């Protein structure tokens, strides 16, 4: 406890931070250094960096005490850094109803808007788990993000509440880490094991999910559902007293994010990110005074959640060790790379040959070329300055994924301390670029004949949406040959067409053809358009399974996608490009984990500098030659003067 005492003494000497950055005392935060007083920039995670059972009990007890002080009955989930559910504690005798909606009452009737997770089911637990996973997955030793941070960066304007601004930089990231995926790990009942694990509702933008730290390194996350609303904050120009966020913040006492790594110390596009609207000094009850967890007789119990935990409390896995599913690579010499491994410590995605040779007029990607592409991208990341990390001057930390033209995974690797969310997202990005750039994209999407079935609040069928309708819409919007003529689409290009306004952000503009209509009250962060509709049935089916409501029509924990080219969904914010051999599409590369301009640059220059017989799309076929509605699409956007020790600018120009 000497370390904690020193933190409290030092923190008490700091001025209180009021307002939107998170008010009140900063005591209870984790130091920015390891035990040797070395600033953590990715090297602090070790074999002992994990949540113990005693740690988890402390987190739960502090959250329960705060809920009691606020007169609330909360459900609190704790996960480790790779998403293993370590405990779910429900204070109430049974669960309350949880409504998924961006406003109350809502005028939007599509997607997940208005879906009710009924009382008596585990909807509260699923929401709390999603929040906890978000806090853990978005954070690293270089940045501490929360669900309030996510709320700020996924809406139709950045910042939310500032009209006529472009969409958030991670617009669409909420539909990642999905359950029905060939990447995220899952089992009928998941106990502690290799990750990254799935999230029942994707990433959450509902305040009340925070990361947990020990000695400067993130070891997990805590999520709270107490108010019955799984929602967003539409206006961040004020400060809120969110019930879930207050309880979650109290739970992090002694495990809270380092002050210098919090989102409110990081800027994107000149705007400061948000961490929490409350600080420890704003809390109703001092969390360090919470009674011990084992003494809380009659204050609820640890519960089982179908597909996530069988109940009880268990210790977490140490990140970066084989048991976490992410460990140092044996290949990629000199690049400080990490790979994803299975229960036997075998690399799940080693560089492999393309599977699409029979459909190409040129040779498919070889394992050697895949390794060269990933190595090249990692090298670009290692020499590039990060956007969303502290201290200033840190290197970009990302995950790189390469797929063939049919979306098969040919290789994945990550740099040290990259946030976990970027793994699944980088794969989504690579697949999206490969799909949208293929000459048979329209035929593939038209071939998905099962409609997305929207539901009423009681989960009964309400309306059907057919994927083929999006093909009709994009061909009317862009031109009759769209998705058939082999135009090269990056995720920035496809993202332009996936916004509720085109051009992006301007109120009154028409919606992009892959988006729902904002003016018709069809768009929300829970109803994005093609992105959600491709995965909607599986998302809803898995939720029904986890709530014990599925019956015989969903006999397993998750139905695998019938469309393997989008087996973990698509993504609609920048960070990917298609890969070519000459002018023939042979695959896609996706990058995620840092600022979107950094991700774009690492993907684009990773291909350009690979020297492996492959290249970026010829300029004459790139999507930035298209001008739907008179407004040019974008292809990639690279940061100015991005490299350490160099003043080189416009590093992507002319390539």
C-alpha positions in Angstrom: 0.0 0.0 0.0 3.0 2.3 0.1 2.6 3.0 -3.6 -1.0 4.0 -3.1 -0.2 6.2 -0.2 2.4 8.1 -2.2 -0.1 8.5 -5.1 -2.7 10.0 -2.7 -0.1 12.4 -1.2 1.1 13.5 -4.6 -2.4 13.8 -6.1 -3.6 15.8 -3.2 -1.1 18.5 -4.1 -2.7 18.9 -7.6 -5.5 21.4 -8.1 -9.0 20.0 -8.6 -10.0 19.8 -12.3 -13.6 21.0 -12.7 -15.9 20.9 -15.8 -16.0 18.6 -18.7 -12.6 17.2 -18.3 -13.6 15.4 -15.2 -14.0 17.3 -12.0 -12.9 16.8 -8.5 -9.8 15.3 -6.8 -7.5 13.2 -9.0 -6.5 10.9 -6.1 -6.7 7.2 -6.7 -5.1 7.2 -10.1 -2.4 4.8 -11.2 1.1 6.3 -11.6 2.5 6.9 -15.1 5.6 4.9 -14.2 6.5 1.3 -13.4 8.1 0.3 -10.1 11.5 1.5 -11.3 10.0 5.0 -12.0 10.3 4.5 -15.8 7.5 6.2 -17.8 5.3 3.5 -19.3 5.2 3.6 -23.1 4.4 0.0 -23.7 7.1 -1.8 -21.7 5.4 -2.0 -18.3 3.1 -5.0 -19.0 4.6 -8.1 -17.6 3.8 -11.5 -16.3 2.5 -10.0 -13.1 0.3 -7.3 -14.7 -3.1 -8.8 -14.2 -6.2 -8.3 -12.0 -6.2 -10.7 -9.0 -9.3 -11.9 -7.3 -8.6 -9.5 -4.5 -8.3 -6.6 -7.0 -11.6 -7.5 -8.6 -13.4 -7.7 -5.2 -12.0 -4.2 -4.4 -13.3 -2.8 -7.7 -16.7 -4.4 -7.1 -17.0 -3.2 -3.5 -16.1 0.4 -4.4 -18.8 0.4 -7.1 -21.4 -1.2 -4.8 -20.7 1.3 -2.1 -21.1 4.2 -4.5 -24.4 2.7 -5.9 -25.7 2.5 -2.3 -24.8 6.1 -1.7 -26.7 7.1 -4.8 -29.7 4.9 -4.0 -29.1 2.8 -7.1 -29.0 -1.0 -7.7 -26.2 -1.5 -10.2 -24.9 -4.4 -12.3 -21.2 -4.2 -12.5 -18.9 -6.1 -14.9 -15.1 -6.5 -14.7 -13.0 -7.8 -17.6 -9.3 -8.2 -18.3 -7.4 -6.4 -21.1 -8.4 -9.1 -23.7 -12.1 -9.1 -22.7 -12.3 -12.2 -20.5 -15.3 -11.6 -18.1 -13.9 -11.9 -14.6 -17.0 -11.1 -12.7 -20.6 -9.7 -13.1 -22.2 -8.6 -9.9 -25.9 -7.7 -9.8 -27.1 -5.8 -6.7 -30.8 -6.2 -7.4 -32.7 -9.4 -6.9 -33.4 -9.6 -10.6 -32.5 -7.5 -13.6 -34.4 -4.5 -14.7 -35.4 -3.6 -18.3 -32.7 -2.1 -20.5 -33.7 0.1 -23.5 -31.3 0.6 -26.4 -31.9 4.1 -27.8 -30.2 7.4 -28.5 -33.1 9.4 -27.1 -36.1 8.9 -24.9 -38.6 8.7 -26.5 -36.9 7.9 -29.8 -38.2 8.8 -33.2 -35.8 6.4 -34.9 -37.4 3.1 -35.7 -34.6 1.2 -37.5 -31.6 -0.9 -36.5 -31.2 -1.5 -32.8 -33.1 1.7 -31.8 -35.8 1.0 -29.4 -34.9 -2.7 -28.7 -35.7 -3.6 -25.1 -33.7 -6.2 -23.2 -36.5 -7.4 -21.0 -36.6 -7.4 -17.2 -35.7 -10.8 -15.7 -33.1 -11.5 -18.4 -29.4 -10.6 -18.4 -29.7 -7.5 -20.5 -28.2 -5.4 -17.7 -25.2 -7.7 -17.6 -24.7 -7.6 -21.4 -24.7 -3.8 -21.3 -22.2 -3.7 -18.4 -19.9 -6.2 -20.2 -19.9 -4.2 -23.4 -19.0 -1.1 -21.4 -16.2 -2.8 -19.5 -14.8 -4.3 -22.8 -14.8 -0.8 -24.4 -12.9 0.7 -21.5 -10.3 -2.0 -21.7 -10.1 -2.3 -25.5 -9.7 1.4 -26.3 -6.9 1.9 -23.8 -3.2 1.3 -23.6 -0.1 2.5 -21.7 -0.2 5.5 -23.9 -3.9 6.4 -23.8 -6.8 5.9 -21.4 -10.2 6.1 -23.1 -13.7 5.5 -21.7 -17.1 4.9 -23.1 -17.6 8.7 -22.8 -14.6 9.1 -25.1 -16.2 6.6 -27.5 -19.4 8.6 -27.4 -17.5 11.7 -28.6 -15.9 10.1 -31.6 -18.6 7.9 -33.2 -21.5 10.4 -33.8 -22.6 12.2 -36.9 -20.7 15.4 -35.8 -17.3 15.9 -34.1 -17.9 17.2 -31.6 -21.5 16.0 -30.9 -23.6 19.1 -30.5 -21.5 21.1 -33.0 -23.6 21.1 -36.1 -22.1 21.1 -39.6 -19.0 19.4 -38.5 -17.7 16.1 -40.1 -18.5 12.8 -38.4 -16.4 11.5 -35.5 -13.0 10.1 -36.4 -14.0 6.6 -35.3 -17.5 6.8 -36.9 -18.7 3.2 -37.0 -16.3 1.6 -34.6 -19.2 0.7 -32.3 -20.0 -2.2 -34.7 -16.7 -4.1 -34.1 -15.7 -6.8 -31.6 -19.0 -8.5 -32.7 -19.9 -11.9 -31.4 -20.5 -13.7 -34.7 -17.0 -13.3 -36.0 -14.1 -15.5 -37.3 -11.7 -13.4 -35.3 -13.0 -12.7 -31.8 -12.9 -15.7 -29.4 -15.9 -17.3 -28.0 -17.3 -20.4 -26.4 -20.7 -21.7 -25.0 -19.5 -20.4 -21.6 -16.3 -18.5 -21.7 -13.9 -18.7 -18.8 -10.6 -16.9 -18.5 -8.6 -17.7 -21.6 -7.0 -16.4 -24.8 -8.5 -13.3 -26.4 -9.5 -11.0 -27.8 -12.9 -11.9 -26.6 -16.2 -10.7 -28.2 -18.5 -8.1 -26.9 -22.2 -8.8 -26.8 -23.2 -5.3 -28.1 -20.0 -4.3 -29.8 -18.2 -1.3 -28.4 -20.2 1.0 -26.2 -20.7 4.8 -26.4 -22.8 4.9 -23.2 -21.0 6.6 -20.3 -20.2 4.1 -17.5 -17.3 2.1 -18.9 -13.7 2.9 -17.7 -10.3 1.2 -18.0 -8.5 -0.3 -15.0 -4.7 0.2 -14.5 -2.0 -1.1 -12.2 1.5 0.5 -12.2 0.9 2.4 -15.4 -0.4 -0.4 -17.5 -4.0 -1.2 -18.4 -5.2 -4.5 -16.9 -8.9 -4.5 -17.7 -12.1 -2.5 -17.6 -15.2 -2.0 -15.5 -18.7 -1.3 -16.8 -21.9 -0.4 -15.0 -25.6 -0.5 -15.9 -27.8 1.1 -13.3 -30.1 3.6 -15.1 -31.7 1.1 -17.6 -30.6 3.1 -20.6 -28.0 1.9 -23.1 -27.6 5.2 -25.0 -25.3 8.1 -25.9 -24.7 11.7 -24.9 -25.9 13.8 -27.8 -24.5 17.1 -26.5 -21.0 17.1 -24.9 -21.0 20.9 -24.6 -22.3 20.5 -21.1 -21.4 18.3 -18.1 -23.5 15.4 -16.8 -24.0 13.6 -13.6 -24.4 10.2 -15.2 -25.4 7.6 -12.7 -23.5 4.7 -14.4 -20.4 6.8 -14.8 -20.3 7.9 -11.1 -20.5 4.3 -10.0 -17.9 3.1 -12.5 -15.5 5.9 -11.6 -15.7 5.0 -7.9 -15.0 1.4 -8.8 -11.7 2.4 -10.4 -10.3 3.9 -7.2 -6.7 2.6 -6.8 -6.9 1.2 -10.3 -7.7 4.5 -12.2 -6.1 5.7 -15.3 -2.8 7.7 -15.0 -3.6 11.4 -15.2 -1.2 12.0 -18.1 -2.7 9.3 -20.2 -6.4 10.2 -19.9 -8.3 11.2 -22.9 -8.7 14.8 -21.6 -4.9 15.1 -22.1 -5.2 14.2 -25.8 -6.3 16.2 -28.8 -7.7 15.2 -32.2 -8.2 17.7 -34.9 -7.6 20.4 -32.4 -10.3 19.2 -30.0 -9.7 17.8 -26.6 -11.2 14.4 -26.0 -13.4 13.6 -23.0 -12.6 11.1 -20.2 -15.4 11.5 -17.6 -17.8 14.3 -16.5 -17.1 13.6 -12.9 -14.0 13.2 -10.8 -13.3 11.4 -7.5 -14.0 14.7 -5.6 -17.5 14.8 -7.0 -18.6 11.4 -5.7 -21.3 11.0 -3.1 -19.1 8.6 -1.0 -15.3 8.3 -0.8 -14.6 5.1 -2.5 -11.6 4.3 -0.3 -14.0 3.9 2.6 -16.0 1.1 0.9 -16.5 -2.0 3.1 -14.8 -5.2 2.0 -16.6 -7.2 -0.7 -16.9 -10.3 1.4 -18.7 -8.3 4.1 -21.5 -7.2 1.7 -24.0 -9.8 2.7 -27.4 -9.0 1.1 -26.0 -6.6 -1.5 -26.5 -8.9 -4.5 -24.4 -11.6 -5.9 -22.0 -12.6 -8.7 -24.1 -14.0 -11.6 -23.6 -16.3 -14.5 -24.2 -14.9 -18.0 -24.7 -17.3 -20.9 -21.7 -17.3 -23.2 -19.6 -15.1 -21.0 -19.2 -16.4 -17.4 -20.5 -19.2 -15.3 -20.5 -17.0 -12.2 -18.0 -16.3 -9.4 -14.9 -14.3 -9.6 -11.7 -15.3 -11.3 -8.3 -13.6 -11.9 -7.4 -12.0 -15.3 -4.8 -12.9 -17.8 -1.5 -11.0 -18.0 -1.4 -9.1 -21.3 1.4 -9.9 -23.7 1.7 -13.4 -22.3 0.6 -16.5 -24.3 -2.4 -17.0 -22.0 -3.8 -13.7 -23.1 -3.8 -14.7 -26.7 -1.3 -12.0 -27.6 2.4 -12.4 -27.3 5.7 -11.3 -28.9 6.2 -12.6 -32.4 9.0 -15.0 -33.3 9.1 -13.4 -36.8 9.2 -9.8 -38.0 12.7 -9.4 -36.8 13.6 -6.0 -35.3 10.1 -4.7 -35.4 9.0 -5.4 -31.8 5.9 -7.2 -33.2 3.3 -9.2 -31.4 0.9 -11.9 -32.8 -2.4 -13.6 -31.9 -2.1 -17.1 -30.6 -4.5 -19.9 -29.7 -4.6 -22.1 -26.5 -1.5 -24.0 -27.6 0.5 -20.8 -28.2 0.4 -21.3 -31.9 0.2 -18.2 -34.2 -3.4 -18.0 -35.4 -2.7 -15.9 -38.5 0.9 -16.6 -39.8 1.7 -15.2 -43.2 0.0 -17.5 -45.7 -0.6 -17.8 -49.5 -3.8 -16.3 -51.0 -6.7 -18.7 -51.5 -8.0 -16.9 -54.6 -5.6 -18.2 -57.2 -8.3 -19.8 -59.3 -10.1 -16.5 -59.8 -7.2 -14.2 -60.6 -5.4 -13.5 -63.9 -2.1 -13.0 -61.9 -0.4 -14.9 -59.1 -2.2 -14.6 -55.7 -0.4 -13.1 -52.8 2.3 -15.4 -51.5 3.2 -15.9 -47.8 6.5 -14.1 -48.4 4.7 -11.1 -49.9 2.2 -11.1 -47.0 5.1 -11.0 -44.5 6.8 -8.2 -46.5 3.5 -6.2 -46.5 3.0 -6.6 -42.7 6.7 -5.9 -42.0 6.6 -2.8 -44.2 3.5 -1.4 -42.4 5.0 -2.1 -39.0 8.2 -0.3 -40.0 6.2 2.8 -41.1 4.3 2.7 -37.7 7.5 2.5 -35.7 9.0 5.6 -37.3 5.7 7.6 -37.2 4.6 9.9 -34.4 1.4 8.9 -32.8 -1.8 11.0 -32.7 -3.6 9.6 -29.7 -0.8 8.6 -27.4 1.1 10.2 -24.5 3.8 11.2 -23.9 4.2 13.4 -27.0 6.7 11.9 -29.4 5.5 8.3 -28.9 5.5 6.0 -31.9 2.2 4.9 -33.5 0.9 1.6 -32.1 -1.4 -0.3 -34.4 -2.5 -3.7 -35.7 -2.0 -4.7 -39.3 -4.2 -7.2 -41.2 -3.8 -8.6 -44.7 -6.5 -10.5 -46.6 -6.8 -11.8 -50.1 -9.3 -10.6 -52.7 -12.0 -12.9 -51.2 -11.4 -11.7 -47.6 -9.5 -14.8 -46.3 -7.1 -13.8 -43.5 -3.5 -14.1 -44.8 -1.7 -12.6 -41.8 -2.0 -10.3 -38.8 0.5 -8.7 -36.4 0.6 -5.7 -34.1 3.1 -3.3 -32.6 3.8 -3.2 -28.9 0.9 -1.8 -26.7 -1.5 -1.2 -29.6 -5.0 -0.9 -28.2 -6.9 -4.2 -28.5 -9.9 -2.8 -30.4 -7.7 -2.2 -33.4 -7.2 -5.9 -34.1 -10.7 -6.7 -35.1 -11.1 -3.3 -36.7 -8.0 -3.7 -38.9 -9.4 -6.9 -40.2 -12.8 -5.3 -40.9 -11.0 -2.5 -42.8 -8.9 -4.9 -44.9 -11.9 -6.9 -45.9 -14.0 -3.8 -46.7 -11.3 -2.4 -49.0 -11.0 -5.7 -50.8 -14.7 -6.2 -51.2 -15.7 -2.7 -52.3 -12.8 -2.7 -54.8 -13.7 -6.0 -56.4 -15.6 -6.2 -59.7 -18.0 -8.7 -58.2 -18.9 -6.6 -55.2 -22.4 -5.8 -56.4 -23.0 -9.5 -57.2 -21.7 -10.6 -53.8 -23.9 -8.1 -51.9 -27.0 -9.0 -54.1 -26.3 -12.6 -53.3 -27.0 -12.0 -49.6 -30.7 -12.8 -49.8 -31.6 -13.0 -46.1 -33.0 -9.6 -45.1 -32.0 -7.8 -41.9 -35.1 -8.2 -39.8 -35.7 -5.2 -37.5 -37.8 -5.8 -34.4 -40.3 -4.1 -32.1 -39.4 -3.4 -28.5 -40.8 -6.9 -27.6 -38.3 -8.4 -30.2 -41.2 -9.4 -32.6 -40.4 -8.8 -36.3 -41.2 -5.2 -37.5 -39.5 -4.6 -40.9 -37.1 -6.2 -43.4 -34.2 -4.6 -45.1 -32.6 -6.2 -48.1 -28.9 -5.8 -48.8 -29.5 -5.6 -52.5 -31.3 -2.2 -51.9 -27.9 -0.7 -50.9 -26.4 -1.8 -54.3 -29.3 -0.1 -56.1 -28.7 3.0 -54.0 -25.0 3.3 -54.6 -25.4 2.7 -58.4 -28.0 5.5 -58.5 -25.8 7.8 -56.4 -22.3 7.1 -57.9 -23.1 5.6 -61.3 -24.6 2.5 -62.9 -21.2 0.6 -62.9 -20.5 1.2 -59.2 -19.2 -2.0 -57.4 -18.9 -3.7 -60.8 -16.1 -1.7 -62.6 -13.2 -2.5 -60.2 -12.8 1.1 -58.9 -10.3 0.9 -56.0 -12.0 1.9 -52.7 -10.2 2.6 -49.5 -12.1 2.7 -46.2 -11.9 6.5 -46.4 -13.7 6.4 -49.8 -16.3 3.9 -48.7 -16.8 5.8 -45.5 -17.6 8.9 -47.5 -20.6 7.0 -48.9 -21.6 5.7 -45.4 -22.3 9.0 -43.7 -25.8 10.4 -43.0 -24.7 13.6 -44.9 -22.9 13.8 -48.2 -20.6 15.7 -48.2 -19.9 14.8 -44.6 -21.4 16.7 -41.7 -23.4 19.4 -43.5 -27.0 19.4 -42.2 -29.6 19.2 -44.9 -27.4 17.3 -47.3 -28.6 13.9 -48.6 -27.4 10.8 -47.0 -24.7 8.6 -48.6 -26.0 5.5 -50.3 -24.6 3.1 -47.7 -26.2 5.1 -44.8 -29.7 5.5 -43.4 -31.4 8.9 -43.8 -30.8 11.4 -41.1 -33.6 13.7 -42.3 -36.1 10.8 -42.2 -35.2 9.9 -38.7 -33.7 6.6 -39.8 -30.1 7.1 -38.8 -28.5 6.8 -35.4 -25.4 5.3 -33.9 -27.5 2.1 -33.5 -28.7 2.2 -37.1 -25.8 3.1 -39.4 -27.0 1.4 -42.6 -25.2 -1.3 -44.6 -22.6 -1.7 -41.9 -25.1 -2.8 -39.3 -27.5 -4.5 -41.6 -24.8 -6.9 -42.8 -24.4 -8.2 -39.2 -27.8 -7.3 -37.7 -29.4 -10.7 -37.6 -26.3 -12.3 -36.0 -26.1 -9.5 -33.5 -29.7 -9.8 -32.5 -29.6 -13.6 -32.5 -26.6 -13.7 -30.2 -28.2 -11.2 -27.8 -31.3 -13.4 -27.7 -29.1 -16.5 -27.0 -27.2 -14.7 -24.2 -30.5 -13.6 -22.7 -31.9 -17.1 -22.8 -34.6 -16.1 -25.2 -33.5 -17.7 -28.4 -35.2 -21.1 -28.2 -34.6 -23.7 -30.9 -34.1 -21.2 -33.7 -30.7 -20.2 -32.3 -29.3 -23.5 -31.0 -25.7 -22.4 -30.6 -24.0 -19.4 -29.1 -23.5 -17.7 -32.4 -24.4 -18.3 -36.0 -21.4 -18.0 -38.3 -21.8 -15.5 -41.1 -23.2 -16.8 -44.4 -21.0 -14.2 -46.2 -17.4 -15.1 -45.3 -16.0 -12.1 -47.1 -17.5 -10.0 -44.3 -17.2 -12.6 -41.6 -16.5 -10.1 -38.9 -18.4 -7.2 -40.4 -17.3 -4.2 -42.4 -15.8 -0.9 -41.2 -16.5 2.7 -42.4 -13.8 4.9 -41.0 -10.3 5.4 -42.6 -7.3 3.1 -42.4 -7.2 0.6 -45.3 -6.4 0.3 -49.0 -6.7 -2.5 -51.6 -3.6 -4.3 -52.8 -2.8 -4.9 -56.5 -0.4 -6.8 -58.6 -0.1 -4.4 -61.5 -3.7 -3.4 -62.1 -5.3 -6.6 -60.7 -6.8 -6.7 -57.2 -5.1 -9.3 -55.0 -6.1 -8.3 -51.5 -6.5 -5.6 -48.9 -4.5 -4.2 -45.9 -6.1 -2.7 -42.9 -4.5 -0.7 -40.0 -6.1 0.4 -36.8 -5.1 1.7 -33.4 -3.9 5.3 -33.8 -5.3 8.5 -35.4 -7.1 7.8 -38.7 -4.6 9.8 -40.8 -1.8 7.7 -39.2 -3.8 4.5 -40.0 -4.3 5.7 -43.6 -0.6 6.5 -44.0 0.6 3.2 -42.5 -1.7 1.2 -44.8 -0.9 3.1 -47.9 2.9 3.4 -47.4 3.1 -0.1 -46.1 2.0 -1.3 -49.5 4.1 1.3 -51.4 7.3 0.4 -49.5 6.9 -3.4 -49.3 8.9 -4.0 -52.4 7.3 -7.4 -52.8 5.9 -7.4 -56.3 2.7 -5.7 -55.2 1.5 -2.1 -55.3 -1.2 0.3 -54.4 -4.1 0.8 -56.8 -3.0 2.6 -60.0 -4.1 6.3 -59.6 -6.4 6.2 -62.6 -8.7 3.6 -61.0 -8.8 5.0 -57.4 -12.1 6.2 -56.0 -10.9 9.8 -55.6 -11.5 10.1 -59.4 -15.2 9.8 -58.7 -17.4 12.9 -58.0 -20.9 11.8 -57.0 -23.2 14.8 -56.6 -20.2 17.0 -57.8 -18.2 16.3 -54.7 -15.0 14.2 -55.0 -14.5 11.1 -52.9 -11.3 10.8 -50.8 -8.8 8.0 -51.0 -6.2 8.5 -48.3 -5.2 11.4 -46.1 -1.7 11.3 -44.5 -0.5 13.5 -41.6 1.9 16.3 -42.2 5.6 15.9 -41.2 4.8 12.5 -39.6 8.2 11.0 -39.0 10.7 11.1 -36.1 13.9 13.0 -37.0 12.6 14.2 -40.3 10.7 17.3 -41.6 9.5 15.5 -44.7 5.9 16.5 -45.6 3.3 15.2 -48.0 4.7 11.7 -47.6 1.9 10.1 -49.6 1.8 12.6 -52.5 2.5 11.2 -55.9 2.5 7.6 -54.9 
